Amino acid sequence: MKIQRKYLSFLLSLFILLGFNLITAQPQGGPDRNMFGHHIPRGLTKTSENLADGYVMFVPSNSASVYLVNRKGEVVHEWKGNYSILSPYLNNDGSITCLSQDPDFPVFAGGGESGRIQKISWDSKMLWDFEYATEEYLAHHDIAVLPNGNVLAIAWEARPYEDVIQIGRRPELTPKAGLWTSRIVEIQPLDKTHGKEVWKWQIWDHLIQDFDPAKDKYGDVGAHPELLDINAEDEELPKSITQDSLDVLQKLHRTRRNTTIDNRGSDIFHLNAINYNEELDQIVFSSPHLSEIFIIDHSTTTEEAKEHSGGRWGKGGDFLFRWGNPQNYRQGDSTHQQSFGQHDVRWIPKGYPGEGALTFFNNDISGKNRKDSLNYSAIYQIRPLTDDKGNYVMMENQRFAPKEPEWKYIAKDTISFYSGFISGAERMKNGNTFINEGAKGRFFEVTPDGDIAWEFLNQYRGNIRHTNGDVVAPVPMAYSNFRSNFIPADHPAFQGKKLAPLNPQPEVFKLPPKEEEKKEE
């Protein structure tokens, strides 16, 4: 897990610190490993007959706009926001609910920073603009819109060094600034700029450690898979850096805005996806740093969510299910790890093939224990094992079932499908799977047999600037996309709407020729 975690951190900072030469380079005798898709054909690159009628909704890289693209690759609608947008979701009235990056959020610097939850109407009016950004917490990465209109958001919460050590975190793994642990909150929209926190779950209440019996939360990690080992994410801290060196990097925009010499390594779990199941009243979320997905009970009260009993499923805020890396609860070794830096976990909805199973984008299943010479990604579909009352159960080896995915997609040549970070996937009603290969900005649809039925590569880029006005360098993430969604044509949001191609179409972004890039380097 440590090697995999190092690799994930490497990807998140590679484009900032090292330029893009290493990513676009071609291994000797091997195929093009241009993970970011520089200088390849873009727009609609593949189509076929009898496609399901619908659209793709996505945010171009570095953009305050959300585009809706038809099956011909034409933009038919644009929602315009005021800040860089992340994770938009379409509502039945044609509005979108999304995260947006607050321009002056404090403290946090872990990638995917947001701080604002917004609702933008079909005609781009700001309906709700709620700030969830303080020195104590920050919304980031992803949200889930509940049937009642409330919003579930994942957030960091700052924990000081002394508290982290007292709860049993190993000192050599703890930066001086402490840790940013994770919470999930439910926000009820009030007026145009306010919201009310009506439910909260904190991972802090469900930790365990076997490092120091004199500290809090001491216990047998292997006997309590419903709790998280505070030392499971055992990544070594980054090498120390001087303030002068950090100042230079920040002036060049080669590190996160709020990075300090004392908080590098504070982002411990880095939750990156959340999804809600109304029938079960459960929440699933993803931690790429732990290479695990987790399910918790949403039916609890906030007080019950702090405890180990209560709620519909009787376990309070403890984990009901976890999957992908049983090393984290001492049930298996590295050979049993199946998830590697994953993103975008979600339930397959009722009425869709595979309903009730979970899908996620497995970013780098080549992993540290495989002998493959090159990295590659996969889409996994897993079906948790339950008893006749719906409780999640374990296999005889005390690992959560299933043993293997019930379906997965890997490119037929294995290595042509690869995004080491961001990205996502979802089941379509026709049984195909819609995939966002995030680093490349590639959206495509695959059949259950793994054949590609449709493919479009993002060709747009926004013009968001750094807070000081500097232009955001397009290389290497010229076309990258954190999340995209397939929207069926019969979605209620489109009733009475005219979805004709925009005229003119948004301006296509083109990288400078390779020769000019080399000169700039």
DRENDO-476572 format. One record per residue (C-alpha): residue number from 1; residue in three letters; x, y, z. Coordinates in pm, 1 decimal, m for minus. Layout:
% DRENDO-476572
  fiba  selo      east     north        up
   NUM   ALA         X         Y         Z
...
END
This chain:
% DRENDO-476572
  fiba  selo      east     north        up
     1   MET       0.0       0.0       0.0
     2   LYS     285.3     239.6      75.9
     3   ILE     426.8     211.9    m274.5
     4   GLN      83.7     262.6    m425.6
     5   ARG      18.2     566.9    m204.8
     6   LYS     351.1     716.8    m306.2
     7   TYR     257.6     667.1    m668.4
     8   LEU     m78.4     839.5    m618.8
     9   SER      85.9    1138.3    m450.6
    10   PHE     339.5    1143.0    m730.1
    11   LEU      64.3    1172.3    m990.2
    12   LEU    m108.0    1454.6    m804.3
    13   SER     208.2    1665.0    m798.0
    14   LEU     393.6    1544.9   m1106.4
    15   PHE     245.2    1794.5   m1346.6
    16   ILE     331.6    2078.1   m1107.4
    17   LEU     684.4    1988.5   m1007.5
    18   LEU     838.5    1806.7   m1300.2
    19   GLY     670.5    1933.7   m1615.0
    20   PHE     512.2    1689.7   m1859.0
    21   ASN     809.8    1526.5   m2031.2
    22   LEU     794.4    1217.4   m1812.3
    23   ILE     425.1    1164.3   m1885.6
    24   THR     433.8    1205.9   m2261.1
    25   ALA     749.0    1003.0   m2306.9
    26   GLN     723.4     673.6   m2490.5
    27   PRO     895.4     372.6   m2332.9
    28   GLN    1153.6     219.4   m2560.0
    29   GLY     979.8     m29.6   m2786.4
    30   GLY     642.0      42.5   m2624.4
    31   PRO     322.6     225.9   m2717.1
    32   ASP     248.4     591.4   m2661.9
    33   ARG     199.0     638.9   m2286.7
    34   ASN      66.6     991.7   m2324.8
    35   MET    m170.6     969.6   m2029.6
    36   PHE    m288.4    1329.0   m2078.2
    37   GLY    m369.3    1287.0   m2447.0
    38   HIS    m155.0    1563.9   m2590.4
    39   HIS    m167.2    1611.5   m2967.6
    40   ILE    m411.9    1330.8   m3042.7
    41   PRO    m741.3    1359.6   m3237.3
    42   ARG   m1022.2    1512.7   m3030.9
    43   GLY   m1394.6    1555.6   m3053.6
    44   LEU   m1612.0    1264.9   m3171.1
    45   THR   m1379.4     979.8   m3265.7
    46   LYS   m1613.7     679.4   m3269.3
    47   THR   m1984.9     615.7   m3298.9
    48   SER   m2212.5     325.1   m3387.4
    49   GLU   m2575.1     245.2   m3466.0
    50   ASN   m2853.6     199.8   m3213.0
    51   LEU   m2691.8     406.6   m2941.0
    52   ALA   m2904.2     499.3   m2640.7
    53   ASP   m3035.8     851.1   m2687.8
    54   GLY   m2874.1    1092.1   m2446.6
    55   TYR   m2605.9    1345.4   m2364.4
    56   VAL   m2277.3    1377.0   m2178.7
    57   MET   m2243.8    1644.1   m1909.1
    58   PHE   m1894.6    1753.4   m1809.2
    59   VAL   m1678.3    2044.4   m1695.2
    60   PRO   m1391.5    2134.9   m1928.5
    61   SER   m1056.0    2163.5   m1757.1
    62   ASN    m999.5    2489.1   m1566.6
    63   SER   m1353.9    2608.2   m1632.0
    64   ALA   m1651.8    2783.0   m1470.4
    65   SER   m1886.4    2630.0   m1729.9
    66   VAL   m2060.5    2293.9   m1758.8
    67   TYR   m2125.1    2158.2   m2109.2
    68   LEU   m2387.9    1918.5   m2239.5
    69   VAL   m2273.4    1731.7   m2551.3
    70   ASN   m2496.7    1524.9   m2781.1
    71   ARG   m2406.6    1196.2   m2948.0
    72   LYS   m2264.0    1385.1   m3245.5
    73   GLY   m2014.5    1561.2   m3019.8
    74   GLU   m2195.1    1895.9   m3041.9
    75   VAL   m2241.9    2121.8   m2738.8
    76   VAL   m2616.9    2174.9   m2694.4
    77   HIS   m2622.4    2356.7   m2361.9
    78   GLU   m2395.4    2547.0   m2124.4
    79   TRP   m2442.1    2630.9   m1757.7
    80   LYS   m2222.9    2925.9   m1657.9
    81   GLY   m2090.6    2963.0   m1304.5
    82   ASN   m1859.4    3214.1   m1140.2
    83   TYR   m1581.5    2991.9   m1004.0
    84   SER   m1401.5    2676.2   m1111.7
    85   ILE   m1664.9    2399.6   m1102.0
    86   LEU   m1625.5    2041.4    m981.6
    87   SER   m1870.5    1748.1    m974.5
    88   PRO   m2193.2    1889.0   m1125.4
    89   TYR   m2515.1    1689.8   m1089.8
    90   LEU   m2831.2    1751.9   m1294.1
    91   ASN   m3158.2    1817.9   m1112.0
    92   ASN   m3505.9    1743.4   m1246.0
    93   ASP   m3580.4    2112.9   m1301.1
    94   GLY   m3278.8    2156.3   m1529.6
    95   SER   m3057.0    2320.1   m1269.6
    96   ILE   m2726.3    2173.1   m1159.7
    97   THR   m2589.3    2133.3    m809.2
    98   CYS   m2212.1    2140.7    m794.1
    99   LEU   m1901.3    2216.1    m597.3
   100   SER   m1709.6    2531.6    m685.8
   101   GLN   m1370.8    2651.1    m571.1
   102   ASP   m1395.1    2931.9    m318.7
   103   PRO   m1137.4    3197.1    m416.9
   104   ASP    m992.3    3248.5     m69.7
   105   PHE   m1048.0    2924.9     124.7
   106   PRO    m792.0    2893.3     407.0
   107   VAL    m564.2    2619.8     547.5
   108   PHE    m627.2    2320.3     320.6
   109   ALA    m414.2    2216.1      22.7
   110   GLY    m489.4    1861.4     m82.2
   111   GLY    m621.2    1878.6    m439.3
   112   GLY    m991.7    1889.8    m522.4
   113   GLU   m1036.4    2186.8    m288.8
   114   SER   m1376.7    2349.4    m329.3
   115   GLY   m1543.6    2521.1     m34.2
   116   ARG   m1866.7    2623.9    m208.0
   117   ILE   m2182.3    2426.8    m284.9
   118   GLN   m2384.6    2594.3    m555.7
   119   LYS   m2708.9    2549.2    m746.5
   120   ILE   m2719.1    2704.9   m1092.3
   121   SER   m3039.7    2728.6   m1296.9
   122   TRP   m3081.3    2611.4   m1657.1
   123   ASP   m3033.2    2971.1   m1770.7
   124   SER   m2726.1    3019.2   m1547.0
   125   LYS   m2879.5    3212.5   m1259.0
   126   MET   m2719.6    3149.4    m919.9
   127   LEU   m2994.1    2992.3    m706.9
   128   TRP   m2781.3    2890.7    m408.6
   129   ASP   m2422.8    2974.0    m316.1
   130   PHE   m2329.4    2823.5      19.8
   131   GLU   m1979.3    2855.6     158.0
   132   TYR   m1844.6    2558.1     353.7
   133   ALA   m1489.7    2679.0     402.9
   134   THR   m1330.2    2781.5     733.5
   135   GLU   m1000.0    2721.0     909.1
   136   GLU   m1163.9    2413.2    1063.5
   137   TYR   m1322.7    2244.6     760.6
   138   LEU   m1347.1    2254.3     380.7
   139   ALA   m1580.4    2079.3     134.9
   140   HIS   m1388.7    1904.5    m141.6
   141   HIS   m1410.6    1668.9    m440.0
   142   ASP   m1769.6    1542.4    m450.4
   143   ILE   m2129.1    1576.0    m332.8
   144   ALA   m2452.2    1374.6    m350.9
   145   VAL   m2792.7    1539.4    m390.0
   146   LEU   m3057.0    1368.1    m174.9
   147   PRO   m3419.8    1316.7    m283.9
   148   ASN   m3532.3    1587.3     m39.1
   149   GLY   m3298.8    1843.3    m197.4
   150   ASN   m3040.3    1835.0      80.1
   151   VAL   m2677.2    1783.2     m16.7
   152   LEU   m2424.9    1536.7     123.0
   153   ALA   m2070.5    1671.2     107.5
   154   ILE   m1732.8    1529.6     201.4
   155   ALA   m1499.5    1764.2     384.7
   156   TRP   m1163.5    1783.6     552.2
   157   GLU   m1148.2    1880.8     917.4
   158   ALA    m826.4    2012.1    1073.3
   159   ARG    m696.1    1819.1    1374.9
   160   PRO    m401.5    1964.5    1570.2
   161   TYR     m83.0    1766.6    1620.7
   162   GLU    m141.5    1710.7    1993.9
   163   ASP    m487.5    1560.4    1939.4
   164   VAL    m363.2    1332.5    1663.1
   165   ILE     m78.6    1199.5    1875.8
   166   GLN    m313.6    1144.4    2171.6
   167   ILE    m543.6     931.6    1958.3
   168   GLY    m252.7     701.7    1868.5
   169   ARG    m113.3     826.4    1537.5
   170   ARG     253.8     741.2    1496.0
   171   PRO     460.0    1060.4    1543.5
   172   GLU     690.4     991.4    1250.7
   173   LEU     385.7     986.9    1022.3
   174   THR     241.5    1312.3    1154.6
   175   PRO     331.5    1657.7    1020.3
   176   LYS     366.5    1946.2    1264.6
   177   ALA      40.7    2099.6    1142.7
   178   GLY    m150.0    1785.6    1239.7
   179   LEU    m384.9    1595.3    1010.0
   180   TRP    m686.3    1671.0     794.2
   181   THR    m926.2    1391.2     874.6
   182   SER   m1264.4    1345.9     707.5
   183   ARG   m1628.4    1421.7     774.4
   184   ILE   m1951.8    1382.7     579.0
   185   VAL   m2220.3    1645.7     630.3
   186   GLU   m2576.9    1687.0     512.9
   187   ILE   m2664.2    2047.0     427.8
   188   GLN   m3021.3    2174.8     400.6
   189   PRO   m3039.3    2477.6     167.0
   190   LEU   m3200.7    2780.3     332.4
   191   ASP   m3192.4    3114.8     155.0
   192   LYS   m2972.7    3208.4    m140.9
   193   THR   m2644.7    3201.2      54.3
   194   HIS   m2715.3    2998.5     365.7
   195   GLY   m2753.8    2634.7     461.1
   196   LYS   m2812.7    2434.5     776.0
   197   GLU   m2603.8    2135.0     877.4
   198   VAL   m2868.4    1875.8     967.1
   199   TRP   m2652.0    1562.7     993.9
   200   LYS   m2283.4    1489.7    1040.1
   201   TRP   m2055.5    1186.6    1048.7
   202   GLN   m1687.2    1207.3    1144.9
   203   ILE   m1426.9     941.7    1085.1
   204   TRP   m1258.7    1067.1    1403.1
   205   ASP   m1526.0     888.5    1607.9
   206   HIS   m1453.7     550.8    1445.9
   207   LEU   m1078.6     506.4    1476.7
   208   ILE    m869.7     238.3    1642.8
   209   GLN    m494.9     186.8    1690.7
   210   ASP    m262.0     m81.6    1821.5
   211   PHE      51.9     133.6    1827.3
   212   ASP      48.2     271.9    2182.5
   213   PRO    m160.9     126.2    2467.4
   214   ALA    m115.7     448.9    2663.2
   215   LYS    m301.7     650.2    2399.5
   216   ASP    m671.5     674.4    2312.4
   217   LYS    m853.0     427.6    2084.8
   218   TYR    m617.1     140.3    2164.4
   219   GLY    m746.0    m202.9    2062.1
   220   ASP    m715.8    m506.3    1837.5
   221   VAL    m730.1    m372.0    1481.3
   222   GLY    m785.0    m715.1    1328.1
   223   ALA   m1086.8    m781.1    1548.2
   224   HIS   m1259.6    m454.2    1457.6
   225   PRO   m1304.8    m411.4    1081.2
   226   GLU   m1590.0    m173.0    1159.3
   227   LEU   m1325.7      78.7    1273.3
   228   LEU   m1035.1     240.3    1089.2
   229   ASP    m675.1     202.3    1199.9
   230   ILE    m545.4     559.0    1235.7
   231   ASN    m208.0     427.6    1117.0
   232   ALA    m339.7     232.6     819.4
   233   GLU    m243.7     517.3     588.0
   234   ASP     124.9     474.0     668.4
   235   GLU     282.1     694.8     405.2
   236   GLU     612.8     849.0     505.4
   237   LEU     607.1    1226.6     529.3
   238   PRO     747.5    1425.6     236.6
   239   LYS    1108.8    1527.9     271.9
   240   SER    1145.5    1857.0     454.0
   241   ILE    1171.4    2178.0     256.3
   242   THR    1288.7    2527.4     350.6
   243   GLN    1053.1    2822.9     354.9
   244   ASP    1262.3    2994.4      88.5
   245   SER    1228.9    2695.3    m143.4
   246   LEU     855.6    2675.4     m81.7
   247   ASP     819.2    3048.0    m153.5
   248   VAL     986.5    2998.4    m490.8
   249   LEU     759.2    2703.4    m575.8
   250   GLN     448.3    2898.0    m479.6
   251   LYS     554.1    3198.7    m685.4
   252   LEU     587.9    2964.2    m983.8
   253   HIS     251.2    2797.3    m903.6
   254   ARG     424.2    2464.5    m854.7
   255   THR     258.1    2376.3    m527.4
   256   ARG     m90.9    2410.6    m376.6
   257   ARG    m184.2    2760.4    m261.3
   258   ASN    m209.6    2684.7     112.9
   259   THR      86.5    2448.1     131.6
   260   THR     321.4    2517.6     421.9
   261   ILE     642.7    2354.0     535.2
   262   ASP     444.1    2201.0     822.6
   263   ASN     129.1    2066.9     651.2
   264   ARG     278.7    1858.6     373.2
   265   GLY     133.7    1513.6     441.9
   266   SER    m166.4    1638.0     641.7
   267   ASP    m419.1    1510.2     384.6
   268   ILE    m445.0    1162.0     531.1
   269   PHE    m751.1     990.9     376.2
   270   HIS    m834.8    1217.3      77.9
   271   LEU   m1194.8    1108.0      22.2
   272   ASN   m1279.5    1163.1    m344.8
   273   ALA   m1632.1    1028.9    m409.4
   274   ILE   m1967.4     991.3    m235.5
   275   ASN   m2292.2     825.3    m342.7
   276   TYR   m2628.1     767.4    m170.7
   277   ASN   m2868.0     470.9    m177.4
   278   GLU   m3218.8     585.3     m87.7
   279   GLU   m3365.3     236.5     m45.5
   280   LEU   m3094.5     133.6     202.6
   281   ASP   m3042.8     484.2     344.9
   282   GLN   m2669.7     421.2     317.3
   283   ILE   m2369.9     622.5     199.6
   284   VAL   m2073.2     483.4       9.6
   285   PHE   m1748.5     677.5     m18.4
   286   SER   m1399.5     624.8    m155.9
   287   SER   m1054.9     680.7      m5.2
   288   PRO    m782.1     646.7    m269.4
   289   HIS    m508.1     686.6      m8.6
   290   LEU    m639.1     377.2     168.4
   291   SER    m739.1     206.9    m160.2
   292   GLU   m1073.5     117.2      m4.5
   293   ILE   m1440.9     194.9     m41.6
   294   PHE   m1662.3     219.8     267.3
   295   ILE   m2035.3     211.9     345.4
   296   ILE   m2195.3     381.7     646.9
   297   ASP   m2551.3     419.4     777.4
   298   HIS   m2723.9     749.2     703.3
   299   SER   m3036.3     664.6     905.5
   300   THR   m2862.3     753.0    1232.1
   301   THR   m2899.9    1078.0    1415.9
   302   THR   m2584.4    1288.3    1441.3
   303   GLU   m2541.2    1165.7    1798.8
   304   GLU   m2584.5     802.7    1692.5
   305   ALA   m2334.9     860.4    1410.6
   306   LYS   m2071.3     921.1    1678.6
   307   GLU   m2144.4     587.4    1844.3
   308   HIS   m2116.3     215.9    1767.0
   309   SER   m2485.9     131.0    1784.3
   310   GLY   m2813.3     281.7    1669.3
   311   GLY   m2973.6     355.6    1335.5
   312   ARG   m3154.7     122.5    1097.4
   313   TRP   m2857.4    m112.4    1072.6
   314   GLY   m2775.5    m110.3    1444.7
   315   LYS   m2409.1      m8.9    1418.0
   316   GLY   m2424.3     365.8    1465.6
   317   GLY   m2154.9     534.8    1257.4
   318   ASP   m1925.9     231.9    1230.6
   319   PHE   m1847.5      90.0     888.2
   320   LEU   m2112.4    m147.2     756.3
   321   PHE   m1890.8    m257.6     468.3
   322   ARG   m1545.2    m195.2     327.2
   323   TRP   m1366.6    m342.3      28.1
   324   GLY   m1048.8    m323.0    m173.9
   325   ASN    m759.6    m347.4      71.0
   326   PRO    m807.7    m585.5     367.5
   327   GLN    m454.1    m512.4     486.4
   328   ASN    m605.3    m205.4     649.1
   329   TYR    m787.9    m426.8     900.4
   330   ARG    m520.4    m697.7     927.8
   331   GLN    m708.2    m956.5     719.1
   332   GLY    m475.6   m1039.4     434.1
   333   ASP    m157.3    m910.7     281.9
   334   SER     m62.1    m711.5     m25.6
   335   THR    m159.2    m996.9    m256.2
   336   HIS    m522.4    m954.8    m146.1
   337   GLN    m539.9    m586.7    m237.4
   338   GLN    m772.4    m532.7    m534.3
   339   SER    m835.3    m160.3    m534.6
   340   PHE    m564.7      92.0    m618.1
   341   GLY    m628.5     465.9    m581.4
   342   GLN    m990.2     426.6    m698.1
   343   HIS   m1243.7     699.3    m784.5
   344   ASP   m1618.7     747.8    m837.7
   345   VAL   m1782.0     465.4    m645.2
   346   ARG   m2160.4     442.4    m694.9
   347   TRP   m2450.6     200.6    m673.5
   348   ILE   m2607.3      75.3    m996.2
   349   PRO   m2965.9     210.6    m984.3
   350   LYS   m3280.1       0.1    m979.9
   351   GLY   m3391.3    m106.6   m1324.7
   352   TYR   m3037.9    m101.2   m1464.0
   353   PRO   m2846.0    m420.8   m1547.7
   354   GLY   m2646.8    m514.0   m1239.0
   355   GLU   m2876.2    m314.8   m1008.2
   356   GLY   m2763.6    m304.2    m648.0
   357   ALA   m2397.0    m369.0    m725.2
   358   LEU   m2123.0    m108.9    m684.9
   359   THR   m1904.9      22.4    m966.0
   360   PHE   m1586.2     224.2    m945.0
   361   PHE   m1290.0     336.7   m1151.9
   362   ASN    m986.3     133.7   m1041.0
   363   ASN    m710.6     372.6   m1138.4
   364   ASP    m399.7     156.9   m1138.1
   365   ILE    m464.0    m214.4   m1105.5
   366   SER    m113.6    m293.8   m1230.3
   367   GLY     m28.3    m237.9    m864.5
   368   LYS     293.7    m304.6    m678.3
   369   ASN     253.7    m683.2    m670.9
   370   ARG     200.3    m737.7   m1040.5
   371   LYS     475.1    m794.9   m1293.1
   372   ASP     327.4    m584.2   m1572.0
   373   SER     575.6    m343.1   m1723.3
   374   LEU     318.6     m66.6   m1776.2
   375   ASN      32.8      80.3   m1572.8
   376   TYR    m331.7      39.6   m1665.4
   377   SER    m680.0     104.9   m1529.8
   378   ALA   m1001.7     m95.0   m1498.8
   379   ILE   m1368.2     m56.6   m1413.4
   380   TYR   m1483.3    m292.3   m1138.0
   381   GLN   m1835.5    m402.7   m1053.4
   382   ILE   m1865.7    m573.6    m716.9
   383   ARG   m2167.0    m715.6    m533.6
   384   PRO   m2134.7    m710.7    m154.3
   385   LEU   m2251.0   m1028.4      19.5
   386   THR   m2548.6    m984.6     253.5
   387   ASP   m2758.8   m1204.4     478.1
   388   ASP   m3137.2   m1238.3     454.5
   389   LYS   m3180.6    m915.9     655.7
   390   GLY   m2952.1    m712.6     431.2
   391   ASN   m2653.4    m701.7     666.4
   392   TYR   m2313.7    m719.1     500.7
   393   VAL   m2127.3   m1038.0     586.5
   394   MET   m1774.3   m1166.5     559.7
   395   MET   m1616.6   m1468.5     400.9
   396   GLU   m1457.4   m1741.6     610.9
   397   ASN   m1124.1   m1559.6     592.6
   398   GLN   m1283.6   m1262.8     772.9
   399   ARG   m1256.7   m1038.2     468.8
   400   PHE   m1561.8    m860.9     333.2
   401   ALA   m1708.3   m1032.3      27.4
   402   PRO   m1694.7   m1056.8    m269.3
   403   LYS   m1370.0   m1233.1    m338.5
   404   GLU   m1358.9   m1098.4    m694.7
   405   PRO   m1550.0    m844.7    m908.6
   406   GLU   m1853.1    m986.6   m1086.7
   407   TRP   m1765.9    m778.5   m1394.0
   408   LYS   m1474.5    m563.4   m1499.7
   409   TYR   m1357.2    m370.9   m1800.7
   410   ILE    m993.5    m361.7   m1907.6
   411   ALA    m888.6    m246.2   m2253.6
   412   LYS    m845.2    m538.2   m2491.2
   413   ASP    m479.8    m447.5   m2530.2
   414   THR    m471.4    m378.7   m2152.5
   415   ILE    m252.0     m69.0   m2156.2
   416   SER    m437.0     176.1   m2383.0
   417   PHE    m686.6     253.0   m2106.1
   418   TYR    m512.2     432.1   m1820.6
   419   SER    m571.0     730.3   m1594.4
   420   GLY    m365.1     722.9   m1277.6
   421   PHE    m590.6     972.7   m1099.5
   422   ILE    m936.0    1141.8   m1117.6
   423   SER   m1185.1     962.7   m1357.3
   424   GLY   m1513.4     772.3   m1318.2
   425   ALA   m1767.3     525.0   m1456.2
   426   GLU   m2140.3     453.7   m1439.8
   427   ARG   m2382.0     188.9   m1567.9
   428   MET   m2620.6     288.3   m1845.4
   429   LYS   m2974.5     157.2   m1874.1
   430   ASN   m2891.2     m35.2   m2193.2
   431   GLY   m2632.8    m240.3   m2000.4
   432   ASN   m2333.3     m56.4   m2137.7
   433   THR   m2094.3     134.7   m1913.4
   434   PHE   m2005.9     499.9   m1957.3
   435   ILE   m1644.7     577.5   m1867.5
   436   ASN   m1455.5     899.4   m1805.7
   437   GLU   m1081.0     845.7   m1854.6
   438   GLY   m1010.5    1161.9   m1663.4
   439   ALA    m648.5    1253.9   m1727.3
   440   LYS    m701.4    1238.4   m2103.0
   441   GLY   m1051.6    1388.9   m2099.6
   442   ARG   m1179.7    1083.9   m2285.6
   443   PHE   m1546.9     982.8   m2255.7
   444   PHE   m1649.6     648.2   m2400.1
   445   GLU   m1915.3     378.3   m2380.4
   446   VAL   m1833.8       7.7   m2364.1
   447   THR   m2057.9    m296.0   m2405.6
   448   PRO   m2063.0    m577.9   m2147.8
   449   ASP   m1815.2    m758.7   m2375.6
   450   GLY   m1577.0    m463.6   m2367.7
   451   ASP   m1637.6    m328.3   m2717.4
   452   ILE   m1628.5      49.5   m2757.1
   453   ALA   m1961.0     179.3   m2891.7
   454   TRP   m1897.5     554.5   m2869.9
   455   GLU   m1602.9     782.1   m2792.8
   456   PHE   m1556.0    1156.7   m2752.5
   457   LEU   m1245.0    1339.6   m2634.4
   458   ASN   m1288.2    1674.5   m2466.1
   459   GLN   m1157.5    1952.6   m2686.5
   460   TYR   m1237.4    2248.7   m2462.5
   461   ARG   m1060.6    2437.0   m2185.7
   462   GLY   m1169.9    2722.5   m1960.1
   463   ASN    m982.0    3038.9   m1870.7
   464   ILE    m985.5    3041.7   m1489.6
   465   ARG    m675.5    3221.3   m1359.6
   466   HIS    m470.5    3200.6   m1041.3
   467   THR    m584.4    3433.9    m763.0
   468   ASN    m308.5    3681.9    m855.2
   469   GLY    m423.9    3691.1   m1217.0
   470   ASP    m158.1    3462.8   m1361.9
   471   VAL    m265.1    3226.9   m1640.0
   472   VAL    m297.5    2860.2   m1539.5
   473   ALA     m48.6    2665.1   m1750.5
   474   PRO    m235.8    2423.5   m1981.1
   475   VAL      34.7    2157.3   m1975.1
   476   PRO      m4.4    1884.0   m1879.0
   477   MET    m373.9    1893.3   m1779.9
   478   ALA    m495.1    2061.6   m2096.1
   479   TYR    m813.0    1854.6   m2136.2
   480   SER    m840.7    1662.3   m1809.2
   481   ASN   m1178.3    1604.7   m1646.5
   482   PHE   m1254.9    1498.5   m1290.1
   483   ARG   m1606.1    1366.8   m1350.0
   484   SER   m1855.0    1334.9   m1635.6
   485   ASN   m2201.3    1180.3   m1654.0
   486   PHE   m2423.5    1026.8   m1919.5
   487   ILE   m2770.2    1182.3   m1908.2
   488   PRO   m3054.4     989.2   m2081.3
   489   ALA   m3263.8    1192.1   m2325.6
   490   ASP   m3581.7    1123.2   m2123.8
   491   HIS   m3442.3    1290.6   m1809.4
   492   PRO   m3709.6    1521.8   m1658.4
   493   ALA   m3466.2    1813.8   m1682.6
   494   PHE   m3503.8    1817.2   m2060.6
   495   GLN   m3882.2    1835.2   m2076.1
   496   GLY   m3980.4    2140.0   m2278.7
   497   LYS   m3615.8    2225.4   m2348.0
   498   LYS   m3472.3    2282.1   m2694.1
   499   LEU   m3141.5    2097.2   m2720.4
   500   ALA   m3008.8    2221.3   m3053.6
   501   PRO   m2634.2    2264.3   m3113.5
   502   LEU   m2508.4    2600.7   m2990.6
   503   ASN   m2423.3    2844.8   m3268.3
   504   PRO   m2143.2    2924.8   m3254.0
   505   GLN   m1993.6    2625.9   m3076.1
   506   PRO   m1747.3    2695.8   m2791.8
   507   GLU   m1396.2    2766.8   m2910.3
   508   VAL   m1184.4    2454.1   m2941.5
   509   PHE    m861.1    2469.0   m2740.6
   510   LYS    m543.8    2361.7   m2914.0
   511   LEU    m206.5    2308.1   m2755.3
   512   PRO      89.0    2480.2   m2919.8
   513   PRO     295.2    2261.2   m3155.1
   514   LYS     533.6    2021.1   m2989.2
   515   GLU     830.7    2222.6   m3111.1
   516   GLU     704.9    2531.5   m2924.8
   517   GLU     645.3    2327.7   m2609.4
   518   LYS    1004.3    2204.9   m2618.2
   519   LYS    1131.1    2563.2   m2645.6
   520   GLU     920.3    2671.1   m2347.1
   521   GLU    1065.8    2392.6   m2136.5
END
